[in-house]
Amino acid sequence: MCPDLSKCLDNYLRCLCFEKPSEWTKWLPLAEYWYNSTYQSAIKCTPFEVIYGQLPPMCLPYLPGESNVEAVDMSLAIREEVINILKADLAQAQHRMKQLVDSHRTERSFKVGDWLYLKLQHYR
């Protein structure tokens, strides 16, 4: 496994298992799906497309009682719960980042005819 892939997989599992680190093995199939459905620049498509010749199926939202098999129903419910936790964590992180950036900003207003000094800087 290449180091970049290892780092991405590590970060993916870290995000999934943040709340319950001891259950990381339960999320390996989802991590495999993530890898197989992620666009690869070297092959200019996803590994799933290379193997099966079509786009990977999308994960649809879970509706309670959708499956007659209790184990499948429970697995889908847990997956949906983790997805909701991840969404909440991402929203919280986004809010923290916005607060940090906004703390360095000041509101300024200018009128037509005001003179301003501009600092032009090349960004990389």
C-alpha positions as CSV (number, residue, x, y, z in Angstrom):
1,M,0.0,0.0,0.0
2,C,1.4,3.4,-0.9
3,P,2.0,5.9,1.9
4,D,-0.5,8.4,0.5
5,L,-3.3,5.8,0.4
6,S,-2.3,4.6,3.9
7,K,-2.5,8.2,5.2
8,C,-6.0,8.7,3.6
9,L,-7.3,5.4,4.9
10,D,-5.9,6.2,8.3
11,N,-7.7,9.6,8.4
12,Y,-10.9,8.1,7.0
13,L,-11.0,5.4,9.7
14,R,-10.0,7.9,12.4
15,C,-13.0,10.1,11.5
16,L,-15.3,7.1,11.5
17,C,-14.0,5.7,14.8
18,F,-13.5,8.8,16.8
19,E,-16.4,8.1,19.1
20,K,-15.8,4.4,19.5
21,P,-12.1,3.5,18.6
22,S,-12.4,-0.1,19.7
23,E,-14.9,-0.8,16.9
24,W,-12.7,0.2,13.9
25,T,-12.9,-3.2,12.3
26,K,-16.6,-2.8,11.8
27,W,-16.0,0.1,9.4
28,L,-13.5,-1.7,7.1
29,P,-16.1,-2.6,4.5
30,L,-17.2,1.1,4.4
31,A,-13.6,2.1,4.1
32,E,-13.2,-0.4,1.2
33,Y,-16.2,1.1,-0.5
34,W,-14.8,4.6,0.0
35,Y,-11.5,3.6,-1.6
36,N,-13.2,1.8,-4.5
37,S,-15.6,4.7,-5.2
38,T,-13.0,7.5,-5.0
39,Y,-11.7,9.0,-8.2
40,Q,-8.1,8.1,-8.9
41,S,-6.1,10.5,-10.9
42,A,-3.7,7.9,-12.2
43,I,-6.4,5.8,-13.9
44,K,-8.8,8.8,-14.4
45,C,-11.8,7.0,-12.9
46,T,-12.7,4.9,-9.8
47,P,-11.4,1.4,-9.2
48,F,-15.0,0.3,-9.2
49,E,-15.5,1.6,-12.7
50,V,-12.3,-0.3,-13.9
51,I,-13.6,-3.6,-12.5
52,Y,-17.3,-3.4,-13.2
53,G,-17.5,-0.9,-16.1
54,Q,-20.1,1.3,-14.4
55,L,-20.3,4.0,-11.7
56,P,-20.4,2.7,-8.1
57,P,-23.8,2.5,-6.5
58,M,-24.7,5.4,-4.1
59,C,-25.4,4.9,-0.4
60,L,-29.0,5.8,0.0
61,P,-30.3,7.1,3.3
62,Y,-31.6,4.5,5.7
63,L,-35.3,4.2,6.4
64,P,-36.2,2.3,9.6
65,G,-37.7,-1.1,8.9
66,E,-36.5,-1.1,5.3
67,S,-35.1,-4.6,5.6
68,N,-36.7,-7.8,6.8
69,V,-33.4,-9.1,8.1
70,E,-32.8,-7.8,11.6
71,A,-28.9,-7.8,11.3
72,V,-29.0,-5.8,8.1
73,D,-31.6,-3.4,9.6
74,M,-29.4,-2.9,12.6
75,S,-26.2,-2.4,10.5
76,L,-27.9,0.2,8.4
77,A,-29.3,2.0,11.4
78,I,-25.8,2.1,13.0
79,R,-24.3,3.4,9.7
80,E,-26.9,6.2,9.5
81,E,-26.2,7.1,13.1
82,V,-22.5,7.3,12.4
83,I,-23.1,9.4,9.3
84,N,-25.2,11.8,11.4
85,I,-22.5,12.1,14.0
86,L,-19.9,12.8,11.3
87,K,-22.2,15.5,9.8
88,A,-22.5,17.1,13.3
89,D,-18.8,16.9,13.9
90,L,-18.0,18.5,10.5
91,A,-20.6,21.3,11.1
92,Q,-19.0,22.0,14.6
93,A,-15.5,22.0,13.1
94,Q,-16.7,24.4,10.3
95,H,-18.2,26.7,12.9
96,R,-15.0,26.8,14.9
97,M,-12.9,27.6,11.8
98,K,-15.3,30.3,10.9
99,Q,-15.2,31.9,14.4
100,L,-11.3,31.8,14.3
101,V,-11.2,33.5,10.9
102,D,-13.8,36.0,11.8
103,S,-12.0,37.0,14.9
104,H,-9.2,38.4,12.7
105,R,-11.5,40.4,10.5
106,T,-12.7,43.9,11.0
107,E,-15.7,45.5,9.4
108,R,-14.8,48.5,7.3
109,S,-16.9,50.8,5.2
110,F,-15.7,53.3,2.6
111,K,-17.4,56.1,0.7
112,V,-17.0,57.1,-2.9
113,G,-14.0,59.3,-3.2
114,D,-12.1,57.9,-0.2
115,W,-8.4,57.2,-0.7
116,L,-7.1,53.8,0.1
117,Y,-3.7,52.1,0.1
118,L,-3.8,48.7,-1.5
119,K,-1.1,46.1,-1.0
120,L,-0.9,43.9,-4.0
121,Q,0.7,40.6,-3.3
122,H,1.3,37.6,-5.4
123,Y,-0.2,34.5,-3.8
124,R,1.0,31.0,-4.5
